[in-house]
Amino acid sequence: MSRAPIHVELERGAVAALSAGDHRRAFQLADRRCRTQPAASAQCFVLRAEALKGLGHHAEALADLARALDVDPTDLAANRRRLSWGSGPARIEAAAALVAHDRDLDTLRRCLDVLREAGRADVASITVLDRRVVGWAAWAGDAPIEVAIESDGAEQRTRVAADPFHPLAGPGMAAASFEIARPRSPSPQRIEIRLAGRLLRAETAAPNAARPPARRATASPEDASPEDAPARAATVIVPVYADPEATGACLDSLYSQLPSAAIDRVILVDDAAPDPRIKALLAEAARHPSVLVIENAKNLGFVGSVNRALALTTTTDVILLNADTVVPPGFAQRLAAAAHSAPDIGTVTPLSNNGEYTSFPVFYRSAPLPDAGLLQRLDEAAATANRGLVIDMPNGIGFCLYIRRDCLDAVGSLAEIYHRGYFEDVDICLLARERGYRNVCAASVFVGHAGSRSFGPDKRALVLRNRKVLDQRFPEHEREVTAFQAADPLRRARAAIERIVPPAARQARLIVTDAGPGEAVARERASTLAAAGEAVLIARIERGTVGCDLAIFGTGEDMPQSLRFALDEASERRALKSWLELAAPARIEWAAPASASPALVDLLIADGRPYDILIADAGLVLPRGMRYSPAMLAKDAARQPSDAAAHRARWQRIAAGAEAILLPSAAAEAFAARALPKSIQTKRVRLDATTEPPPAPNRNHGARLGLLALGATLADRGRLRGLAAHLAAGTPGVVVVGDVPKAESAAWPPDLAMTGRISPAQVPTLIERYDIGAVAAVSAAPVFGHPLEAAALAAGCRHAAFDWSGAAAKNRKARNHLALDPDADLAATATRLKHWWLS
């Protein structure tokens, strides 16, 4: 019988441990589940919260409930516990959420008590079904409530009297439930519960009747050609509701381009905006000859507003535009050119700082709206570097969505089955796909987007609700999106822009690393420098089966993030040289000598650019791919392979020109003392505290031994897994601290505790939670100053580590520190660890 997936086993184990009252074991299983793929559900965080509460960590339990509600704001288990454990605003938020979704009467009574104490005595709940509207209300006094359903311009009102026998009624409090027939309508309906003319609750319901069939294109996309369908003027549709500053900036960017041969007119839809400043902006806009302003009597939301405007636009292409965007000069012409560059293109989306798939500089992550100058430079760079480039996507994005007229005729208006926005843009694009059209990104256009602030804390609940609707209509879409994200076909377009726009961090320190064991050290070094205010970029050498690339990115989310140069190609080396002239790095810091070719070294330190060397691994002694042994530090070079001897001699010459040899740990210092000639020793600089904290005493024989997973290669994981297997028998408890690939989980001892992926900041807490009294740093190759190891030392743990310098041979064993021989076999290493730990 096959085992269940590891994430299922972890969840089941946590539930069983909680049922048995073993909160520590429950925490360890739930904690690992929260760090394991697939992404943790709300219930996983609730399990961990239960365990933390049982261990007496109340604040951390509440924090996990907050994480659960970030995943699903409607989760009943998380909200019920927040109601019971929380206080203040958090408790009130939980009560409000439960009123909308819970059906347990005892829970609802407690929610009403909490809300009344907060001054919210009148509460209502609405559930919309296809043919019925059901719900309940509780309110002060005995006046009746009114349930109103607005449909197709008419309003159906139903009076509901207080029910004295209702289970939620009480002294001075009336309550009633209702079930009302819902009229059929092809349009969205608004349902309101009112008390004496005052609104208690409102919901917008999706249509429950079909619209007439959409018009179809007279010719299929395959029959069309660019000559038959030349680019034409488009109608720009902008729904407007809030945020007058962003709306004003959007309108100004449009006005500057009017009149335009590419824009037929602009339709602004006033979606019953309550802000008088918005009204003033629209009144001014109405005076513009190319602008039409229409007004909704009631708030219809994005979909209803767009569909009103679409009804007035029957012949032109359309650009759907958010009111918080800033469009560059000529955007409509360039989007139209992309849309009509092939007969089967239906929708076009530009690049943006906040555009989901089309986001720049970080794929699928929003960035702040650039200032006007940078926005112009980004658009000009996109127009230059990506001219004529269109890239297929699963769907377009509605912040700025160009839709060709033939495509719009084929799919009809936006679907009104999505609640208050989110995914209606995806829906129309997927319908276009079904009718033979493509959705593409015009990588030559860059539109600024401030980002939605419309729904506030309700956004996540809306996204989840509408996501379910989309998944039902297009069940394969999520799989395609996952594949698109993994492939990231827009990376080259982003990189092309980054090659010609100066990085945010000009004259930065450029730390050169690779994908080896020292990368974590280099990244920690970069983060430390950035936190201190220094501009830092990372250059990572990436060796594939064919060729070698240099990827360059920032420590935060500023550009560059997608730069990559193929170092084996002369044209790419010239491009790297041009970028270096543009970025003008002030200093180079070599953290991966093992992977740096002579050509790369010469290129980066040309023109006398100063440089340092960070001792993160054994790269000074041998190139990547060779197995390291402390014996290689012997002075007799004849005992070493010729490749290693030549590599070491070359880097000793390079080190002689460095301004500093940076040492992130005592182990790095011991290694450098033997690896470098005496003439260079004076350049050594320790980066960490030279006085290590006193280790905590061994608390008891039940405290555990943590194996720190410092490397990610097959050799690293093989050594870690082998040690864990040897130690699991006969040791009071072993915990693997760090990430283990999901595919390998079945090969590990079944009862072994494993934390999963963690950050250095989490190490002190996990040492306490897992009752770890000592740690052993495990890797198959030298790594100096790894942030996990540094964090464990700072937490005061007893410490065992491989002696990569061979300098501790005379003092390999001490009460608080154990030096291990890296050339010993696993059984001997495990035996030494056991004896040291249990002594």
N, C-alpha and C positions, 0 to 999 in steps of 0.2 A: 504493500500500500504506500503510495507516494505521500510525501509530506506536503502540508499546506504551504503556500508562500510565506516567506519569513515575516512579512508585515502582518499577516493574519495570525500566525503563531504568537507574535508579540502582543497583539491585542487580546487574544484569548488568554494568554498567560497573565496579563495584567488584570483582567477581570477575575480570573481564578484567585490570584493573590489577594485582591481586595476582598473577595468573598471569604477568604481564609483569615483576614485580618492582618496579613503580612504587608504592611504599607511600604516597607523599604524595598522588598522584592517587586511590589507593584510599581513603585516609582522607577526602578531600574528598567523594567520592561517597557513601561509607558514612555519613559524618557527616550529610550533607544528608538521606539516606534515613531516618536515625533521627529526624529532625525533621519528616518529611513524613507526611501521612495517606495511606493508613490506618495505624493505629498500628503501630510497628515490631515485627516478630516477634523471637524470640530470635536467629534467624540474622542479622538485620541488625546486632545488637550484636556478634555474633561476628565479622562482617566488619570492623567498625570496630576491634575488639580486635586482629585480625590485623594491620591497618594500623598501629595504634599500636605494637604489638610490633616490627614491622619498622622503625619510626622511632626505636626505642630508648626508648619511654615505657612501661616495664614496669608501673608501678603503675597507670597509667591503663588499660592493657590489661586488667589484673585487675579493675578497677572495672567495665569494660564487660562482662566475663564475669559479674560479679555481677548486672548489670542484665539480662543475657540469662536468668539463672536466676530472677530475679524474675518474668520473663514466663513461663517454662516450666522448672520445677526439674528436669524429666527430660531436658532437651535434651542429646543425646549430644555434639554438637560443643563446646558450652560446657563440659560436665563433663570431657571429654577434655583440653581445653586447660588447664582449671584444675588437673587432675591433673599435667600436665606443667610448667606455669609457676608454680603456686602453692606454698605451704608452710604448715606448721602446720595449724590447724583447717580452713582452706579446702580444703586438699588431702585431708584425711581425709573431709570432707563429700562431695567429688567422688568419691572412691573408693567410699563407701557408696552414692551414687546410681547409679554405673555398675554396681556389683554387682547392683543390682536390675533394670537395664534393658539393659545392654550384652551383646553376644554375641561380641565379638571376643576371642579367647583371649589374645592378647598384652596387650591392655588389662586383661583380668581378672587376669592374673598380676601386673601392676604394682599393681593395686588391692589384691590380697591381700598383697603385700609392704608396702604403705603401712599397711594395717589391722593387720597383725601387728606392725609397729613401734609402732603406737599401742596395743598390748595387746589387739587384737581378732582373735584367731587363728581363731575359729570363725565362719564366714560361710555364709549360705545364700541362695538365690533361689527364688522361687515364681512360676510363671505359671499362671493359672487359665483354662482353656478350658471350653467348654460341657460336654463329656463327659470331659475329662481334666484332670489336674493334673500339670504337668511342672516340673522344676526341677533344681537341683544344690546340693551343699553341699561345703565344704572345712573340715576341722577337724584339730586336733592329736590325735595318737594313732591307734589303729586300731579303736576300738569302733564298732559300727554306729549309724546314725541311725534315727529312727522318724518316719514321716510319718503324721499322724493327721488324719482328716476327720470333724468332728462334724456330724451331720445329723439333724434331728428327734429329738433326745434320745439318739441312738445314736452311737457312735464307731467308725469303721473305722480300724484301725492296720495300717501296712505297714512291715516291717523292711527297711532298705536297707543292705547291707554295703559296706565300702570297696572301691573299684575300683583296684587297684595300677597299672593302665594308663591311668587317667583323666588327661587332659592337664593338669589342675590339681593333680595329686598330686605330692609331692616328698618329700625327706628329712624324716621326722618329721611329715609332713602327709598325711592321707588325704583322698580326694575321691570323690564318686560323683554320678551323674545318676540321675534317676528319671522314670518316666511311669506314672501310676496312674489307673485308671478312677474317674471321679467319680460317685457315686450320684445319682440324680434326686431333687430335693427342691423343694417349693414355698416353702421357707423359706431364709434365708441360711445358709451353711455356714462354719464356721471351720476353716481348714487350718493345722496347726502342724508345724514341723520341730523335733524334740527330740533332744538328745544326752545320754544318761544321765540322763533326767528333766529336763534343763535346756532351756528354750525358746531356740531359735536364731532362728526367724522365724515370724511368723504373718500370715495374710491372711484377711479376711472376703470370701467369695464371694457374689455375688448368686444368687438362686434360679435353677435351671435346669429347673424344671417349673412349669406353670401352677397357680394357685390355683383353687378352685371359683368360678364366676361370682359377682360381687357382687350383693347384694340390690338390687332396683330400687325406686324410689319408686312408690307406688301411684297417685300423680297427678303429672302433669307440672307444671313450674313455671308454665306458662301457665294451668293450671286452678286454681291456688291464688290466694288473696287474703289481705291482711293480717288480715281478720276470720276467715278459715278457719284461719290459722296464727298464732295469737297468740304473743307472746314467752313462752318457758318457761324454767325453770331449766336451767342448763348445767352440765356436768361439766367441771371444770378438770383437765387432765392435765399434770403437771410431771415430766419425767425428771430425775433427780438423779445426778450423778457426782462432781464436783469443786468447788473454790472455795467453801469453807464460809462465808466472809464474804458473798459475793454471794448464796449460797443462803439464808443466814439472813435477809438483808434482803428477799429475795423472799417467803419464808414469813411474815415479820412483816407485810408489806403485805397478804398474803392473810388471815391470822388476824384482822386488825383489821376485816375485813368479814364475818366468820362469826359466827353463822349469817346467811344472806342468802336472800331469796326468789328471787334471780337465780342462786344457785349451789346446785346439787343436792348436790354433794360435790366434794372435791378428792382426786384420786388421785396420790400421789407414787410414782414408780417408782425404786427403788434399783437403779441399773444397775451392781451389783457395785462400789460405791464403795470404794476402798481406804483413804480417809482416816477415821480414827476420829472426827474432829469431825463429818463428814457423818453417820456412824452415830448419833452422839448427837443431832443435829438431827432425824433421822428417828424415833428412838425417842421423842423428846418429841412429835413431830407425831402419832404413832400414838395418843396418848392423847386427841387432839382428836376430839369426836364427829362432826365433819363431814369428817374426813380418813381416807382409806384408804391404807395403805402396803403396796406389794407389792415383792418383792425378786427380782431376777434372779440365778440361780445363777452365770451368767457375764455378762460385759459384752456387751450386745446392741447398744449404740449407740442413737442417738435414735430411729431408725425401729423397731427391734425393741421398744424400751421403750414407745413410743407405741402400737404395735399390740397389745401385751399389755393395755394399759389399755383400748383401744377394744373389745377382746373382752368386757370387763366392763361396757360402756356401750352399751346397745342401744336406748334410748328418748329420751335427752335430746340437746340440742345439745351441742357440745363446744368447749372453748377449749384449744388447744394453747399451752402457755406455757413459755418457757425459764426455767431456774432462776436466771438472772442478770438477771431483770427486776424492776422495782418498779412495782406496779400502783396506780393512784389509787383513792380511794373511789368506789364506784358504777360501776367500769369495766365489770363484767359486765352491769349493767342497760343501760348506754348502748350497748354493743356489740350486745346482744340487740335493742334498739330499732332500731338500724341494720340488723341482719340481717333483721328482719321488717318493714321499712318498704316493701318491694316483694316480690312473690311470686317473682321470679326471682333474688334475691340469694342466693348460696351461701356465700361466705366474706367475712369482714370483718377488716381489719387497722387498728389505730390509728396515729396519728402517734407518733413516737419520736425521741429523740436519735440512735438507731442503728437505722434501719429500712429501709435501702436506698431504695426509692421514697419511703417515708414519713418519711425522715429530716428533722430540723429542727435548726438553721436552714438548713443547706446541703443542697440536694437531692442524694440519692444519695451522701452522704458522712457517715461516722460522726462524732459529737461525743462528748466525755466525758459520763459520767452526771452530770446536774445534782444539786446538793445537794437535800436534802428540801424546803427552802423554795422554791427556784426550780422544782422539779418540780411542786409543788402549784400555784404561780402559773401555770405553763404549762398545766396541765390545766384549771384554772379558766378561763383565757383561752380555751382551745380550746372548752370547753363553752359559753361565752358567745358568742364570735365566730362559731363554726361550728355552732351548734345545728342538729341535723337534717341536716347536710350530709354526703352520701356522694358519692364521686368514683370513677368506674370506673378500674380498673387492669388491666394484662395478667394479673397473678397476685397472690395474697396473699403475705405474708411470715411465716415460721414462728416468729418470736420471740414473737408473740402473735396467734394465728390463730383466729378464731371460725368454726366450721363448723356450718351448720344441719343438723338431723337428716335432713331429706329429701334434702339434697345428699350427706351422708355415706352414706346408704343407696344413692344412685345411683352413687357412685364407689368405695365400699369403702375398705379400709384403705390406709395409705401404701405406695407401691411400694417393694419391697425390692431393687431393681436398682441402687441408688445406694450407692457404697462409703463407709461410715463417715460418713454425713451429707452435706449440701449438695445442694439441688435437689429433695429429696423433697417439700418444701412446694410448690415450683413445679409439680411433676408433678401433685399431687392437684388443684391449682387449675386447671390446664389441662385435666385430665379433666373437672372440673366445667363448664368452658366448653363442652367438646364435648357435654355433656348439657344445655346450655341455661341454665346458671347464670352469674351475673355475680360477679366479684371486685371488691370495693369497699374504699375507705379510709373509715373513720369519722373525719372530721376534727375531731370534737368530743371525742375521747378522746386523751389523751397518756400513753403508758406509757414509763417509763424502762428503758433496756437497757444494761447494762454492756458487752456485746460479747463475742464468743467468744474464749476463750483455750485452747480444748480441744485443738487440734491443733498449735499452735506452728508450727514451720517447715514441717510437712507440709501446711499448709492449702492453699497454692497448688497443689501437685500434686493434692490431692484435688479442688479446684475444677475444674481442667482435665480431670481424668479424668471427673468426673460431668457436666461441661458437654457433653462429646462424647455421652454417653448421652442427655441431654436433647435435644440438637440432632437426634439420630437419630429420637427419638420425636415431636418437635414442631418440624419444620424451619423453620416460619414465625415461631416465637416471638421469635427474636433481632431480626428485622426490626421486629416490633411494639414490642419494648422500645426499640429505637433511636428510633422515631417518638414513643413516649411520653416518653422523656427529652428529645427536642427540643421537644416541646410543653409539658412540665412543667405539667400541669393542676392540680397541687397548690400552685402558687405563690401563688394568691390565698388559699388556706387558711392558708398560712404567714404571709403578709403580714397577714392579719386578726389573728393572734395578736400579731405584732410591733407592731401599731398600739396595743395596749392594755397590753403588758408593757414596762416601761422597758428601754432597751438596756443592754447590759453596760457600755458606755462613756458614762455620763451626764456632762454638763458637758464634752463633748468639743469639740475643734476640728472644725468642719464645713467641709470643702474642697469648693467647688462647681466642678464641671468639666462638660464635655460630651463628646460622642463625636468631637470634632475632634482636631487634631494635638497639642493641649496635654494631652490626657488622660494620656499616658504620663508627662509631667512631673508632673502632679498626683498620680498614683499613686506615683511615686518619692518625692515630697515626703511623702506620707502614710506610706509605709513607713519613711522616715528618722525622722520624728517618733515613730512607734509604737515603733521600735527604741530610741529614747531614753527611752521610758517615758511618752510623752504619749498620752492618749486621743484617737483620731482616727476620724472617720467621713467617708465620701465621698458627696456628692450629685451625681448625674450627670443633666444635662438631656438628654432624649432627644426629638428632634423626629421625628415620623413623617409619613406622608402626610396624616393627620388628627390634629390635636391635638399637645400637648406634655406629656410626663410628666417627673416628677422621681423617679429611682430612688435610694434611700439604702441604703448597705451599709457594713459594717466592713472594715477592712484584713485581718483574719484570718478566723476562722470563727465568731466570736461574733455573736449577733444585734445589729442587723438584717442580713438578707441578701436579703430579698424585698420590702421596702417599695417601693411605687410610688404616686405621687399624680398624677392627671390635672389638670394645672394650668389647663386651659381650663374646668373645671367648678367652680362656686362651692362646692358641697358638698365637693369634694375639697380645695379650698383651705382650707376650714374644718377638715377632717380633718388637713391638714398643720399648721395652726396648733395644733391640740390635741396632735399628736405633738411639736411643738417645745416645748410647755409641759411635756410628759412627759419629754422627753430633755434639755431645758435646756442646749443647746449653749453653751459658754462664749465661743466666738469663731467668726466666719465668715471664711473665706479664699476670695476670689473668684479662680478660675483660668480662668474662661470668660466674661468680660464680653460677648463677641460674642453669646452665646445667652441671657443673663439678661434677662428682661423687667422693666420697671419694677415690676410687681406682685410679682414674686418677690423683687426686691431689697427692696422695702418690707416684705414679709412676714418675710424672714429677719433684717433688721437692726432690726426693731421693738423698742421698749422700750429703745433705746440700747445694743443688743448690739454690742460692739466688733468691728471687722473689719479685715482686711488685703487687699491685692491682690497676687496672684502673677502676674508677667509671664511667661506661658507661651506666648502667641501675640500676634497683633496685635489682640486683641479690644478694646483701649482706643480703637482708631482707627475700626473699621468693624464692622458687624454680620455675623453668619455669612451666607454666601451671596454676598457681594461679593468681587470679585477685588482683592487687595491689591497696591499698588506703593509703594516707598519715596517716590515723589513725593507721596503723600498726607500725608506728614509736613511738607510745606511750610506756612508760616504763613498763606498766602493761602487761607482757607477757601472762597473763591468758586470755586477750581479743583476742589473736591471735590464729589461728588454730595451733594444736600441730605440724604439719609438718613444718609450717613456723617458729615456735619458735625454733624447733630443728635445722632447717637449719640456722637460724640467729645465734644461739649460736655456731654452728660449724664454721661458717665463721668469727665470732669474734675471735675465737681461732686462726684461720689461719691468720687473719689480724694482730694479735699480733706478729706473726713471720715475717711479711713482712718488707722489708726495707723502703718502701714508699707507701703511699696511693696517687695515682695520680688523680688529679681533672682537667678534661678538660674544666670546665666552672664554673661560679658562682653558677649555679643551682646545680651542682655536689657537690660543697663545702657546700651549705646549706643542702643538703641531707646527706652528710657524717657527718656533725656536729650533726645530730639527730640520725643517724643510728649506729654510732660507739661509744664505751665507751670513756670516757675522757682520759683513759690511752693510747689510740692510736691516739688521735687528733694531737699530736706533729709530727706525720709522714706525715701529709697532705702536698702535694706539688701541687700548681696550675701550669698547663701546658700552659694556655692561658694568654694573657695580662690581668693583674688584673684591669687595668683601661680601661673600655669600651669606644669606640669612642662616641662622642656626636651625638645623633640622628639628622638627618636632620629635619628641620621644615616641618610641613604638607604643601605641596606646594599649593594645592588648593583642593576644595571639589570634583574635578573630578579625582584626583589621586586615584589609586586603592589599594585594600587590597589583599595582597598575602597570600594564605594559603599554608604553607610549608608542603609537604607530607613527613613526617619523618619515617613512618613505612610501612611495606608491608603485615602485617597480615590482615585477614578478619576484625578483630576488628578495626585496624587502618584505613582501607579504609571505613568501615562503619561510623566511627566518622567523617572522612574527608568529605565523601559524604553528610552526614546529615547536617553538618555545612554549606557546600556549598549551599545546597538546602534552608536552612533557610535564609542565607545571600543574596542569589541571588535576592530576592525580597526586595527592599527598600534600598539597598546599592549601592552607585555610581558605583561600579564595583568590581568584585571578580575575582582573578586569582589563579588557582591551580598551584603551583610551584613544579614540580616533576612529576614522572611517574605514570600513571594510566593504569592498564591492559586493553588491547584492548577489551576483552570480556565484560568489564563493562561500556564501553563508552556510550552505549545507556541509561544507568540508571542515567546519570548525567544531570543536567539542560542543555538544548540545547544551550543556549547563553553564557554558562560559558567559559571563556578563560582558556586554559590549555597549559602549556609550553611543556609537555612531559618530557622525561628523560633529565636531565641536570647535569653538573658537578659543583662543588663549584666555579671553576674559571669563569664559565659563569654567575654566579648570578649577579654581579654588572652590566654587560651589559644588562641582561634581566630586571633588576629592572628599568633601564632607558627606555628600549624599550616598556615595558608594563606600564610605568608610575605608578609604585608601590611606595606608600608613607609609608606603614606600612605592617608588616608581622605578622602572627600568626602561631606559631609552633604547629602542630597538630599530635598527636599520641594517641593511647589508653593505652599506658604503658610508664613508664619513659624512656627517652633517653637523655643523658647528653652530650653536646658538639658535637651534630650532625653537620657535615661539612656544610650542607646547611644553618642551622640556624646561625652558626658562620660567614659564608660569608655574610649573610644578615645583621647581626649586624655590621660587619666591614664596610659595605657599608653605614651605618648611618641611617638605617630604624628605625622607631618606631616599638616597639616590644611587642607582646602579647604571653604569654606562660602559660601552665599549671603549677601550683605550686605543684610539686610532694613532696616537703618536708613539706608543711603545715606551713612553717616559715613566709610566707608573708601575713598571714591572716589579720594582722592589717594595711597593706598597699597594698591592692590588686589593687588599681587603681591610676595611675599617668598619667601625660600628655604624656610621652614618653614610658611608660611601663605599661602593664596590666597583673596582676597575675590572672589566671583563676582557678576556683575550679574544679579539675578533677572528683569529685563525682557529680557535677551538671548535669542536663539533657541537651540535645542538645539545646532545645528552650531557656533555661535560659542562656546558654553559648553564643548562637548567639546574644541574646538581649544585653548582656554585651559588646560583641565585637562591635556591631552596635553603641551603645551609645558612647563608647570610641572612635571609629574611626571617627564618625561624629561630635564629640565635638570640 
